[in-house]
Amino acid sequence: MISLIITGYNGFVGTNFIRMSNHINISGVNLLNQKVDKINFSNINSVLHLAALVHQMKGAPEDEYFKVNRDLAFEVAKRAKEQGVKQFVLMSTAKVYGESDYKITYYNENSACMPSDPYGKSKYEAEKLISSLEDENFKVAIVRSPLVYGPGVKGNMISLIRLIDKFRILPFNKIDNKRSMVYIGNLVALLNTIIERQASGIFIAGDNAPISTTALVTLIANELEKPYYLFKLPKPFLKVLESIKPELVNRLFGSLVLDSTNTFHTLNFTPPYSTKDGIAEMIKWYKSQYI
């Protein structure tokens, strides 16, 4: 049995990973109250590093992103290598490629990275620093993930669900964009595969195919089993909204597509859940909590 230390174990991804990974011997580490030089990595095969300061819509001090996402991650990786850990898995983000756009561009493991905010920049610098530690005895796996959704989700996805649940008429019709997402069950399955095979390299997480905002809203509304009507937001209103909330508009109307083809082929991996299955499980959880 693989022995694993997981940082950030009490977060959304961490709690689901522990719940779905019974065949892996897991120990959790809370970096908020434990110093890195006190962590005991002896007899540990792999480290899954999930701890991070995630992207904040309202912002956070820029240096905090680098202290947590780059410096702390690198410190954990160095300590793990020094104590004989064989594999370090870093959870990274689609933000390393930059912001979404109204053009549909496909990014893969070899695409140029041009992060534009402190979150993406700090994660990309962490990728480079930790990769520099790799040798024949210490493998580094980097998992770049788009938006993760599923039971227990927070942030933008829960806000969207509440919006759809509250209003019957919504301005999300005929949005011709594409966004990659990954259901938590598919992400956990991918992480398990990487850890079990002690794989190294850059890997792209995702469901089988990207989805438009219109299709996503439709799936959520159908699972909520409430009547709804979608209309197309007139361009003048969209321009006004974009001037007030540019990041929100970018997330709803822009495209960001991560191509997982190479990752799936390299690992001989197929996501076990469809996007429809994932949305259904998420809304089932939402109903149990809020309705």
Secondary structure, 3 states (H helix, E strand, C coil): CCEEEEECCCCHHHHHHHHHCCCCEEEEECCCCCCHHHCCCCCCCEEEECCCCCCCCCCCCHHHHHHHHHHHHHHHHHHHHHCCCCEEEEEEEHHHHCCCECCCCEECCCCCCCCCCHHHHHHHHHHHHHHCCCECCEEEEEEEECEEECCCCCHHHHHHHHHHHHCCEECCCCCCCCECEEEHHHHHHHHHHHHHCCCCEEEECCCCCCECHHHHHHHHHHHHCCCCEECCCCHHHHHHHHHHCHHHHHHHHCEEEECCHHHHHHHCCCCCCCHHHHHHHHHHHHHHHHC
